């Protein structure tokens, strides 16, 4: 994917004809968030999703995390009397890597029929399958739905004008999903995994809520890590040194190398994140006999801890579970947070107390025939996802009646 957006029509007319009745709005497109004042952008974002902060999204752009992986920013902004009142994070994609809502088979089918699936448009947090607001509107905006409608009409007009195959809105939160569900879009669902803090005083009280079998299993896992001589430390952004980030980045890159992938987050990005968002950055490191051997990276919102990446230099039984699940749960309890979001995929999370949670996405496809075919497919897929979620709920490790 080239580092420009060649051949696309300039974004000038989108939204003008559809502007809300009661106000004069301007829709603009920006290729870098560096030109948008951080306080103005962050005023559109809530306090429980650090991945939408200006520092995170612009950091990805400024520290070379996006374009080599086929994420080209083309964000939409809505202004009223020169004040930023709405925004839509938007990327032109040359592939589907790092999205976690898999549409490879859609691309293959469309191109086999003679179409051109890529490039496409995506509204999502790059490489980050966590839910959150997607249509960003100031909380004091009197006509929030009108601004959202203008953004939706604008992104579709932009896609049509440039004959792009599709636009995809991934992992919207409940409020955004409710609004998107009333629009003329194709809904899709997958599962994420969340751990809920039911007011536990400590990790032991959480263990007491589990069945005897699973309680013994988690104790055995934690004991095995301790008996291997592993020391665990949790560091926030203010405590994380450059050396800590360098070590974690080595572990992080090694994970991708083992799975024939390419690491997305650069070391300068991680260092900048610790500097710009220290209260939202958590690094969990493991040391064995004085040598750092593994690390896990998480981001913290006002109510939720988001587990993200991990890596190790040597295989130690159960260390992955300790860093990514047991430690994040313990941190959540100690910090009085409501939940841990462990992302998508991984039925092994169930045994550690994580529940399947619906993760919606919404899709606009320009070709009517293709849209009809995908719509039929999604009806069947949604039934399968419901069955899958029900089966997972039947294996939750809690005592008594499974949590809803």
VENGI-V233952 format. One record per residue. N is the residue number from 1. SS is DSSP state (H for helix, E for strand, - for the rest). PHI is phi as a letter, one per 40 degrees, with the letter a starting at -180 (999 if undefined). Layout:
N,SS,PHI
N,SS,PHI
This chain:
1,-,999
2,-,c
3,-,c
4,-,b
5,-,b
6,-,c
7,-,g
8,-,c
9,-,c
10,-,c
11,-,c
12,-,b
13,-,c
14,-,d
15,-,g
16,-,c
17,-,c
18,-,b
19,-,d
20,-,d
21,-,c
22,-,c
23,-,a
24,-,c
25,-,b
26,E,b
27,E,b
28,E,b
29,E,b
30,E,b
31,-,c
32,-,a
33,H,c
34,H,d
35,H,c
36,-,b
37,-,d
38,H,d
39,H,c
40,H,c
41,H,c
42,H,c
43,-,c
44,-,c
45,-,b
46,-,c
47,-,c
48,-,b
49,-,b
50,H,c
51,H,c
52,H,c
53,-,c
54,H,d
55,H,c
56,H,c
57,H,c
58,H,c
59,H,c
60,H,d
61,H,c
62,H,c
63,-,b
64,-,f
65,-,c
66,-,b
67,H,c
68,H,c
69,H,b
70,-,g
71,E,b
72,E,b
73,E,c
74,-,a
75,E,c
76,E,b
77,E,b
78,E,b
79,E,b
80,E,b
81,-,f
82,-,g
83,E,c
84,E,c
85,E,b
86,E,a
87,E,a
88,E,b
89,-,d
90,-,a
91,E,b
92,E,c
93,E,b
94,-,b
95,-,a
96,-,b
97,-,c
98,-,g
99,-,b
100,-,g
101,-,b
102,-,c
103,-,b
104,H,d
105,H,c
106,H,c
107,H,c
108,H,c
109,H,c
110,H,c
111,H,c
112,H,c
113,-,c
114,-,h
115,-,c
116,-,b
117,-,c
118,-,b
119,-,c
120,E,b
121,E,b
122,E,b
123,E,b
124,-,a
125,-,c
126,-,d
127,-,g
128,-,b
129,-,c
130,-,b
131,-,c
132,E,i
133,-,c
134,-,b
135,E,c
136,E,c
137,E,b
138,-,d
139,-,c
140,-,c
141,-,c
142,-,c
143,-,b
144,H,d
145,H,c
146,H,c
147,H,c
148,H,c
149,H,c
150,H,c
151,H,c
152,H,c
153,H,c
154,H,c
155,H,c
156,H,c
157,H,c
158,H,c
159,H,c
160,H,c
161,H,c
162,-,b
163,-,f
164,-,c
165,-,c
166,E,a
167,E,b
168,E,b
169,E,b
170,E,b
171,-,f
172,E,c
173,-,c
174,H,d
175,H,c
176,H,c
177,H,c
178,H,c
179,H,c
180,H,c
181,-,c
182,-,c
183,-,c
184,-,c
185,-,b
186,E,c
187,E,c
188,E,b
189,E,b
190,E,b
191,E,b
192,E,b
193,E,b
194,E,b
195,E,b
196,E,b
197,-,c
198,-,c
199,-,g
200,-,c
201,-,c
202,-,a
203,H,c
204,H,c
205,H,c
206,H,c
207,H,c
208,H,c
209,-,c
210,E,c
211,-,c
212,H,d
213,H,d
214,H,c
215,H,c
216,H,c
217,H,c
218,H,c
219,H,c
220,H,c
221,H,c
222,H,c
223,H,c
224,H,c
225,H,c
226,H,c
227,H,c
228,-,c
229,-,g
230,E,c
231,E,b
232,E,b
233,E,b
234,E,b
235,E,b
236,E,c
237,-,d
238,-,c
239,-,c
240,-,c
241,-,c
242,H,d
243,H,c
244,H,d
245,H,c
246,H,c
247,H,c
248,H,c
249,H,c
250,H,c
251,H,c
252,H,c
253,H,c
254,H,c
255,H,c
256,H,c
257,H,c
258,H,c
259,-,b
260,-,f
261,-,b
262,-,b
263,-,c
264,-,c
265,-,c
266,-,c
267,H,c
268,H,d
269,H,c
270,H,c
271,H,c
272,H,c
273,H,c
274,H,c
275,H,c
276,H,c
277,-,b
278,H,c
279,H,c
280,H,b
281,E,b
282,E,b
283,E,b
284,E,b
285,E,b
286,E,b
287,E,b
288,E,b
289,-,f
290,-,g
291,E,b
292,E,c
293,E,b
294,E,a
295,E,a
296,E,b
297,E,b
298,E,b
299,E,b
300,E,b
301,-,c
302,-,c
303,-,b
304,E,b
305,E,b
306,E,b
307,E,c
308,E,b
309,E,b
310,E,a
311,E,a
312,E,a
313,-,b
314,-,a
315,-,c
316,-,b
317,-,d
318,-,g
319,H,c
320,H,d
321,H,c
322,H,c
323,H,c
324,H,c
325,H,b
326,H,c
327,H,c
328,H,c
329,H,c
330,H,c
331,H,c
332,H,c
333,H,c
334,H,c
335,-,c
336,-,f
337,-,c
338,-,c
339,E,a
340,E,b
341,E,c
342,E,c
343,E,g
344,E,b
345,-,g
346,-,h
347,H,c
348,H,c
349,H,c
350,H,d
351,H,c
352,H,c
353,-,g
354,-,c
355,E,b
356,E,c
357,E,b
358,E,d
359,E,b
360,E,c
361,E,a
362,E,b
363,E,b
364,E,b
365,E,b
366,-,c
367,-,c
368,H,d
369,H,c
370,H,c
371,H,c
372,H,c
373,H,c
374,H,c
375,H,d
376,H,c
377,H,c
378,H,c
379,H,c
380,H,c
381,H,c
382,H,c
383,H,c
384,H,c
385,H,c
386,H,c
387,H,c
388,H,c
389,H,c
390,H,c
391,H,c
392,H,c
393,H,c
394,-,c
395,-,b
396,-,c
397,-,c
398,E,c
399,-,c
400,-,g
401,-,c
402,-,d
403,-,c
404,-,c
